[in-house]
Amino acid sequence: MGRRRQVPRLDDPHAEAFLEMLAAARGAAKATLTAYGSDLAHAAAFLGRRGTTLAAATTADLRRYMASLGAAGASPATASRRRAAMRQFYRFLVEDDRRPDDPAAMIDAPAAGRRLPKTLSETDMSALLTTARADGDSPAALRLAAMVELLYAAGLRVSELAALPFGAIDRSGDFLRVRGKGGKERLAPLNAAARRALQAYLAARSTFLPEGATSRFVFPSNGRTGHVSTARVAQLLKALAARAGLDPRRLSPHVLRHAFATHLIDHGADLRAVQQMLGHADIATTQIYTHVAGERLKRLVETHHPLAAKPRVSRTK
């Protein structure tokens, strides 16, 4: 009885039977049943306005429904979820002998699209760095400045920064030897500002350790892992963003990694070189940053080009 009470009520006996099957035979959670019910109700409303029902819909009806989602601005993820709900529903109807064919079998998946990474403009990045450098010379301020400089100068993942071993710093101080995903090692060159910030912090690093203690991590902590946590790095960055006059919601350690890659490509860096510095196994992953740069250039042209579309001025003879 408890399972039956989970099933959303729909004005379609076939849809309700489908949800009952999910609850009884597959043990679907209440949230899953609610999501399926909502998706099927949405499709049923569209089909009803066109004089048909879920159970009687044809492939052409379902294609028109999927097209309507795109026209209404639904995200690819939403469209994919609703398509998946229909696929399962009609498969159930066929298996339960409620209809002889599956009209959803030939419905193509919506284009997944490509989500562009969040990044910072060079102006905003400059404001963040300037604020970090102006925070003073307390150990905490020097540590934060070193973190920001390394994230942006070397394109580190926050996990790589937090657990950076002391031995990763090259003897010359010009490089970091970073062990990334899959245990792959890469060289991350440091610019002059990052080298200065790191050296200033290392002079004060002992204050983050109990007296007489040692640590193999560049950013030690008294916590279980022995190094600063990724959550703490993110927290410090958001506080810094607020002081720099930036929206803290836009700031995360990964945004600085995105800024590192985007700004390099904006200034003509070779894509293969950026791939190596980021530690990407596949260059297709790095190519997303060319799309970020492309979108920015497109907006620039649309805004400032003399032939960009502008309101037409009517002329009278």
C-alpha positions, -999 to +999 in steps of 0.1 A: +000+000+000+028+024+008+042+020-028+008+028-042+005+060-023+039+071-039+025+070-074+014+105-087-022+106-100-025+112-137-056+115-160-043+085-180-048+049-169-018+037-190+005+062-175-006+053-140-001+016-148+034+025-159+042+043-127+027+014-107+050-009-125+081+013-117+071+014-080+062-023-076+086-041-100+116-018-099+113-002-065+115+033-079+119+061-054+092+087-048+113+114-065+118+092-096+081+085-098+073+122-094+098+131-122+084+105-146+049+115-138+057+152-144+074+144-177+045+122-190+019+148-178+038+175-198+037+153-229+001+144-224-009+181-221+008+189-254-008+159-272-042+166-257-042+201-273-037+183-306-066+159-301-047+127-291-035+109-260-003+094-248-015+059-256-026+068-291+003+091-301+022+084-333+059+089-340+050+121-358+031+134-328+061+127-305+085+144-329+063+175-329+063+173-291+101+171-290+104+200-315+081+221-292+105+216-263+133+232-283+111+260-295+101+267-259+137+270-248+140+238-229+175+227-222+190+197-239+191+180-205+154+185-200+145+173-235+167+142-231+150+134-198+115+137-213+125+116-243+138+089-219+105+090-200+086+084-232+109+057-244+104+037-211+066+044-211+060+031-247+083+002-241+061-007-212+030-004-233+044-028-259+056-053-233+023-052-215+003-057-248-013-023-245-003-013-280+015-032-308+042-007-318+066+017-301+062+052-315+092+065-294+117+040-308+126+063-338+128+096-318+163+110-320+180+123-290+182+161-288+216+177-295+235+177-262+250+211-268+283+222-252+284+241-220+311+267-220+332+269-189+328+298-165+358+321-166+369+356-156+378+385-178+414+397-177+401+429-159+384+408-132+414+385-128+436+416-124+413+429-097+415+396-079+453+394-080+457+431-070+435+425-040+453+394-030+487+411-033+474+441-012+461+420+017+493+425+036+522+404+047+506+382+074+512+345+069+475+340+060+476+368+034+509+354+019+494+319+017+463+332-001+483+352-025+505+322-033+474+300-039+458+325-063+490+331-082+496+293-086+460+285-096+461+312-123+498+310-134+499+272-136+463+262-143+462+238-114+432+218-103+422+227-068+429+191-057+464+195-072+470+227-054+457+216-020+478+184-020+508+199-037+539+181-023+569+202-013+590+181-037+569+193-066+588+226-066+616+224-091+650+234-078+651+264-100+617+275-088+606+280-124+584+249-126+561+227-106+561+190-113+524+183-110+509+148-107+474+150-121+446+126-130+457+090-137+490+097-120+504+115-150+531+140-143+534+173-161+555+205-159+537+237-150+558+268-156+556+296-131+557+333-141+577+358-121+547+370-100+539+334-090+575+327-081+577+358-059+544+349-042+555+314-036+588+324-021+572+350+002+547+324+014+574+297+020+593+321+043+562+321+065+550+285+059+563+272+093+536+292+111+510+268+097+528+239+114+531+230+151+564+240+166+591+216+154+568+197+131+574+191+094+552+184+065+557+172+029+529+195+017+534+230+004+501+240+021+501+220+054+472+218+078+464+201+111+435+183+095+432+145+088+449+148+053+478+169+065+471+195+039+446+223+034+412+211+021+398+220-013+367+234+004+389+257+024+406+270-007+372+277-023+360+295+008+391+317+009+387+325-028+350+336-024+360+359+005+388+374-017+363+379-045+340+399-023+369+421-012+378+426-049+343+438-057+335+406-077+305+384-073+316+355-050+292+332-067+312+335-099+344+325-082+357+290-076+392+275-079+382+259-112+372+293-126+408+303-122+420+272-142+395+282-169+408+317-169+444+305-172+435+285-204+412+311-219+436+340-215+465+320-229+445+311-260+432+347-263+469+358-265+478+332-292+491+303-272+494+270-291+465+246-283+488+216-278+509+236-253+478+245-233+467+209-234+500+198-219+500+225-192+464+216-182+471+179-182+443+170-206+445+135-221+425+145-251+429+178-270+392+178-276+388+187-239+411+217-244+394+229-275+364+241-255+385+271-246+387+281-283+349+282-282+350+306-252+374+329-270+352+326-301+321+336-283+339+366-268+351+377-303+316+373-317+301+396-291+329+421-298+322+422-335+284+424-330+289+453-306+316+473-323+319+464-360+306+493-382+286+468-403+270+451-373+232+450-374+218+483-362+183+497-362+174+509-396+167+546-401+138+552-425+145+577-452+119+600-467+122+612-503 
